């Protein structure tokens, strides 16, 4: 006799259909996603710790030091916008892997710069490489966690910036003091290579192999128009702009 209790339609939508042992893999996905974001965020904090040493060696004026941060975020902002569409098209695991490779490479090469323009160009490229990280990890969590657990999962993922600040400000000055600022960036590039390897081994797009949606012409423009004409989305973006400007704009200027 079957003693199972029938589920309501709402419960049926939120209960995973995969075997429980496999579905617990979501915590591995979360841990790996957190590692990706912590590494990526710590990399951008390297300039806050090394900027003074770089400026002294390359004779960079203080206003130009701010331009290094701006160059990174110009690339990052554009890549974040278009990276979201890339995540939907390629899948989160592939988008994350494709981003980590140039991110680690450009970071390692940054330790070899000899001129201000080389540094600015690399900062722009590094920002462009880092732009898909959050969109990719966010979609992974949406795919792997049922609705009643997503708040918990995104709360944990949201600690990435704070964890990165803690790690960067504790370790990076010691590396620079013991060696030089030029040693810091190849070291970070090597760490990102390890994270890339981890992502190759661990990441899966979802518990089930869901078929991809067919490609449709004009989807990008249609979606962009819907977002940019949505009042709530525009207001939320404006609030995020102010909050991040007040937090990280200040942090990057006072750290050097």
C-alpha positions in Angstrom: 0.0 0.0 0.0 1.4 3.4 -1.0 1.5 5.7 2.1 3.0 8.7 0.3 1.1 12.0 0.8 0.0 13.7 -2.4 1.8 16.9 -3.0 0.0 20.2 -4.0 0.8 21.6 -7.4 2.9 24.3 -5.8 5.0 21.8 -3.9 5.5 19.7 -7.0 7.0 22.7 -8.7 9.6 23.3 -6.0 10.6 19.7 -5.1 13.6 18.4 -7.1 13.0 15.4 -9.3 16.6 14.2 -9.1 17.6 11.5 -6.6 18.4 13.1 -3.2 22.0 12.0 -3.2 22.7 13.8 -6.5 20.6 16.9 -5.6 22.8 17.5 -2.5 25.5 18.3 -5.0 24.0 21.8 -5.0 26.1 22.7 -1.9 29.3 21.8 -3.9 28.0 24.0 -6.7 27.5 26.8 -4.1 30.9 26.4 -2.6 32.6 26.5 -6.0 30.5 29.5 -7.1 31.6 31.3 -3.9 35.2 30.4 -4.6 35.0 31.8 -8.1 33.5 35.1 -6.9 35.9 35.5 -4.0 38.9 34.9 -6.3 37.6 37.3 -8.9 36.8 40.0 -6.3 40.1 39.6 -4.5 41.9 40.2 -7.8 40.3 43.6 -8.3 41.4 44.5 -4.7 45.0 43.9 -5.7 45.3 47.4 -7.0 44.2 48.9 -3.7 47.1 47.1 -2.1 49.7 47.5 -4.8 48.8 50.9 -6.4 51.2 53.0 -4.3 54.1 50.7 -5.2 53.2 50.6 -8.9 52.8 54.4 -9.0 56.2 54.9 -7.3 58.0 52.6 -9.8 56.3 53.8 -12.9 56.0 57.5 -11.8 52.2 57.5 -12.1 50.4 60.6 -10.8 47.7 60.2 -8.2 44.8 61.1 -10.6 46.0 58.5 -13.0 45.9 55.8 -10.2 42.1 56.4 -10.2 42.0 55.9 -13.9 43.3 52.4 -13.4 40.2 51.6 -11.3 38.0 53.3 -13.9 39.5 51.3 -16.7 38.7 48.1 -14.9 35.1 49.0 -14.2 34.5 50.3 -17.8 35.4 46.8 -19.0 33.5 45.2 -16.1 30.3 47.2 -16.6 30.1 46.4 -20.3 30.9 42.7 -19.8 28.4 42.4 -17.0 25.6 43.6 -19.3 26.5 41.5 -22.3 27.8 38.7 -20.1 24.3 38.0 -18.8 23.1 37.3 -22.3 26.2 35.1 -22.9 25.3 33.1 -19.8 21.8 32.5 -21.1 23.2 31.5 -24.5 26.2 29.4 -23.5 25.1 28.1 -20.1 26.6 29.3 -16.8 29.4 26.7 -16.5 30.8 27.4 -20.0 30.5 31.2 -19.6 32.4 31.0 -16.2 35.1 28.8 -17.7 35.6 31.1 -20.7 35.9 34.1 -18.4 38.4 32.6 -15.9 41.0 31.8 -18.6 41.6 35.3 -19.9 41.0 36.8 -16.4 43.9 34.7 -15.0 46.1 35.3 -18.0 45.7 39.1 -18.1 46.2 39.2 -14.3 49.5 37.4 -14.5 50.7 39.6 -17.3 49.9 42.7 -15.4 53.0 42.1 -13.2 55.1 42.7 -16.3 53.8 46.2 -17.3 56.4 48.9 -18.0 54.2 51.9 -18.9 51.0 53.5 -17.7 49.2 52.8 -21.0 50.1 49.1 -20.8 48.6 49.0 -17.3 45.4 50.8 -18.3 44.9 48.5 -21.3 45.3 45.4 -19.2 43.0 46.8 -16.5 40.3 47.2 -19.2 40.8 43.7 -20.5 40.8 42.3 -16.9 37.5 44.0 -16.3 36.0 42.6 -19.5 37.1 39.1 -18.5 35.5 39.4 -15.0 32.1 40.6 -16.1 30.3 37.3 -16.5 31.3 35.9 -13.1 28.3 37.1 -11.1 25.7 36.4 -13.8 27.1 32.9 -14.2 27.1 32.0 -10.5 23.7 33.5 -10.0 22.2 31.4 -12.7 23.9 28.3 -11.3 22.2 28.9 -7.9 18.9 29.5 -9.5 19.1 26.2 -11.4 20.3 24.1 -8.5 18.3 25.5 -5.5 14.6 25.3 -5.1 12.7 28.6 -4.4 12.5 28.1 -0.7 16.3 27.7 -0.4 17.4 30.4 -2.8 17.5 33.2 -0.3 19.9 31.2 1.9 22.0 30.3 -1.1 22.3 33.9 -2.4 22.9 35.1 1.1 26.0 32.9 1.3 27.1 33.9 -2.2 26.7 37.5 -1.2 29.5 37.1 1.4 32.0 36.9 -1.5 33.0 40.5 -1.5 33.5 40.7 2.3 35.5 37.4 2.3 37.6 38.8 -0.5 38.3 42.0 1.3 39.4 40.1 4.4 41.7 37.8 2.5 43.2 40.5 0.2 44.0 43.0 3.0 45.5 40.3 5.2 47.6 38.5 2.6 48.4 40.9 -0.3 50.5 43.4 1.7 52.6 40.6 3.1 53.3 39.3 -0.4 54.3 42.8 -1.6 56.4 43.3 1.5 58.2 40.0 1.2 58.6 40.1 -2.6 57.4 43.0 -4.8 54.1 44.1 -6.3 55.2 42.3 -9.5 55.1 39.0 -7.7 51.5 39.5 -6.5 49.9 39.4 -10.0 51.4 36.2 -11.3 50.5 34.6 -8.0 46.9 35.6 -8.4 47.0 34.4 -12.0 48.1 31.0 -10.7 45.3 30.9 -8.1 42.8 31.6 -10.9 44.2 28.8 -12.9 43.5 26.5 -10.0 40.0 27.9 -9.7 39.5 27.3 -13.4 40.6 23.7 -13.0 38.1 23.3 -10.1 35.3 24.7 -12.2 36.2 22.2 -15.0 35.9 19.3 -12.6 32.9 20.5 -10.5 30.5 22.8 -12.3 27.3 21.4 -13.9 24.6 23.7 -15.3 21.7 22.0 -13.5 20.7 18.8 -11.8 18.9 17.7 -14.9 20.0 17.9 -18.5 17.4 20.4 -19.6 17.1 21.0 -23.4 18.3 24.4 -24.5 15.8 26.9 -25.8 15.9 27.5 -29.5 17.8 30.5 -30.7 15.6 33.3 -31.9 16.6 36.3 -33.9 16.3 39.7 -32.2 16.1 38.2 -28.7 18.8 40.4 -27.3 17.3 43.6 -28.5 13.8 42.6 -27.3 15.1 41.7 -23.9 17.2 44.8 -23.6 14.2 47.0 -24.5 12.0 45.3 -21.9 14.6 45.8 -19.2 15.4 49.4 -20.0 11.7 50.4 -20.1 10.9 48.6 -16.8 10.5 51.3 -14.1 11.4 49.0 -11.2 14.5 47.7 -13.0 15.7 51.2 -13.8 15.1 52.4 -10.2 16.9 49.3 -8.8 19.8 49.9 -11.1 20.0 53.6 -10.0 20.0 52.5 -6.3 22.7 50.0 -7.0 24.8 52.6 -8.8 24.7 54.9 -5.8 25.3 52.2 -3.3 28.3 50.7 -5.1 29.7 54.1 -5.9 29.6 55.2 -2.3 31.1 51.9 -1.1 33.8 50.9 -3.6 34.5 54.3 -5.1 35.5 55.4 -1.6 37.3 52.2 -0.8 39.5 52.2 -3.9 40.6 55.8 -3.4 41.5 55.5 0.3 43.3 52.2 0.2 46.3 53.3 -1.8 
